[in-house]
Amino acid sequence: MNANLLFAPKSAALFERAKKVMPSGYTRHMAVAKPHPIYATEADGCWITDAEGIKRIDYVNNFSALIHGHNKKEIVEAIAKQAGSLISSILPSESEIKLAELITERIPSCEEVRFTNSGTEAVMIAIKAGRAFTGKSKIAKMEGGYHGQFDLTETSFQPNPGNWGDESAPNSVASSFGTPQSVLDEVLVLPLNNIEAARSLLRKHADELGTVIIDPLRLQVGLVEPETTYLEMLREETEALGMVLIFDEVFSLRCSYSGTQGLRGITPDLTTMGKIIGGGLPIGAVGGKKKFMSVFSISDGDPKVKHSGTFTANPMSMVAGYTGMSLLTPAAFDSLDRISLSLREGLNKIIVDLGVAGHVQGISSLNALILCDKPIRNYRELVSAVMDGFLDRLGVYQALLMDEGLLTMRGGFILSTAMTQSDIDFTLEGVRNALIKMKAM
Ligand SMILES: Cc1ncc(COP(=O)(O)O)c(C=O)c1O
């Protein structure tokens, strides 16, 4: 167990207070840590400081949203200036046009954009758009795929061997107690990276299935990647069968100047976005070709899909997002790619030197050292690796990394533009030390 976690009296005391006012002390399940979370007090660049005053390099970057790390000067200044002039209002402001222009210039599928307050909300309205466009209510998603927090897309996020059913035609499994069966009946669950099984499911349900959603980059925090041939099959089949294909790029947009779709050369009909486009403030967006976005249009009277929201396109998120995205030039992506590659090369060398069973994977600023020597191609293979002790190893490794001054989650290293080669060198030394200690346990 991590010594810092065991001796973090200020965080422990905060957690005692939290337990009195929040269920089990948390308001975000992804933040759960044993025996209690460590609480943050401040951050600067790639370093985050906890309540005890310990600094660590932040490789979580608020689940990838903080692509510039913490408190990027230009973003802080833009937020401060905006806060002094207009925080939110019913009147639209130029700030939303600027961010929409930037996104439509960069992301291949996005001729038009609408903003939301979170990635979850973006997915919700993208699915409504898919339904309204096709007139077909059912959606398809990957087994194990995450698309935010609402019952439709939470379906089969984390099913287990007792309820997941046939591998080539998975069951629709609820994530929360009380989910109505009628919701589950609206979701077709596809096996990731099994082209033939997924193709035949799509064809079988074509009459009622209007929308297919996939994160084109990863499933379960980067542990499983959709293969390009699988994405190509989805593109071909959805087009042929009259379905709307959504790439959920809430997480993966940070992979390149034009998102994962630009990198892979596959253009979806609609794209959901969030995280990096908000410069650290809450945001979401759905974009797509005019043809699909026309469901929001009021030119023929009432829109097919109504969409509003009290804080939608609030100028604070818009200016923070615009400033952060403007700093993400092609050169900024090149530099992120370079230090990321150097991290991956270093991690590979360490596992070879130490003879550790594992492999390194990554793309652009998203990297992971996976302490499991077998490749994992889908959710079920991941579960079998977890049952093989993968999660336990990961827990120990993550705690040892904390002691080395590295804040990580699930083996991932999510980089920010605030990081330099010397931060990578510090990281590699920490990983080496952690793995040496782990081997000795
Ligand atoms: C692929 C994907 N979609 C949707 C979401 C939900 O976004 P938010 O947390 O902003 O609601 C996430 C969040 O991690 C995500 O990774």
The ligand as an SDF file (V2000), in Angstrom:
LIG
                    3D

 16 16  0  0  0  0  0  0  0  0999 V2000
  -16.0100    8.7620  -24.9460 C   0  0  0  0  0  0  0  0  0  0  0  0
  -16.7230    9.5460  -23.9050 C   0  0  0  0  0  0  0  0  0  0  0  0
  -17.9740    9.9540  -24.1290 N   0  0  0  0  0  0  0  0  0  0  0  0
  -18.6700   10.6850  -23.2510 C   0  0  0  0  0  0  0  0  0  0  0  0
  -18.1150   11.0370  -22.0470 C   0  0  0  0  0  0  0  0  0  0  0  0
  -18.9060   11.8440  -21.0630 C   0  0  0  0  0  0  0  0  0  0  0  0
  -18.4120   13.1490  -20.9990 O   0  0  0  0  0  0  0  0  0  0  0  0
  -18.7290   14.0440  -19.6980 P   0  0  0  0  0  0  0  0  0  0  0  0
  -17.9770   13.4270  -18.5840 O   0  0  0  0  0  0  0  0  0  0  0  0
  -18.2510   15.4120  -20.0730 O   0  0  0  0  0  0  0  0  0  0  0  0
  -20.2000   13.9900  -19.5040 O   0  0  0  0  0  0  0  0  0  0  0  0
  -16.8000   10.6420  -21.7610 C   0  0  0  0  0  0  0  0  0  0  0  0
  -16.1900   10.9860  -20.4750 C   0  0  0  0  0  0  0  0  0  0  0  0
  -15.1800   10.4620  -20.0640 O   0  0  0  0  0  0  0  0  0  0  0  0
  -16.0880    9.8720  -22.7060 C   0  0  0  0  0  0  0  0  0  0  0  0
  -14.8310    9.4640  -22.4870 O   0  0  0  0  0  0  0  0  0  0  0  0
  1  2  1  0
  2  3  1  0
  2 15  2  0
  3  4  2  0
  4  5  1  0
  5  6  1  0
  5 12  2  0
  6  7  1  0
  7  8  1  0
  8  9  2  0
  8 10  1  0
  8 11  1  0
 12 13  1  0
 12 15  1  0
 13 14  2  0
 15 16  1  0
M  END
$$$$
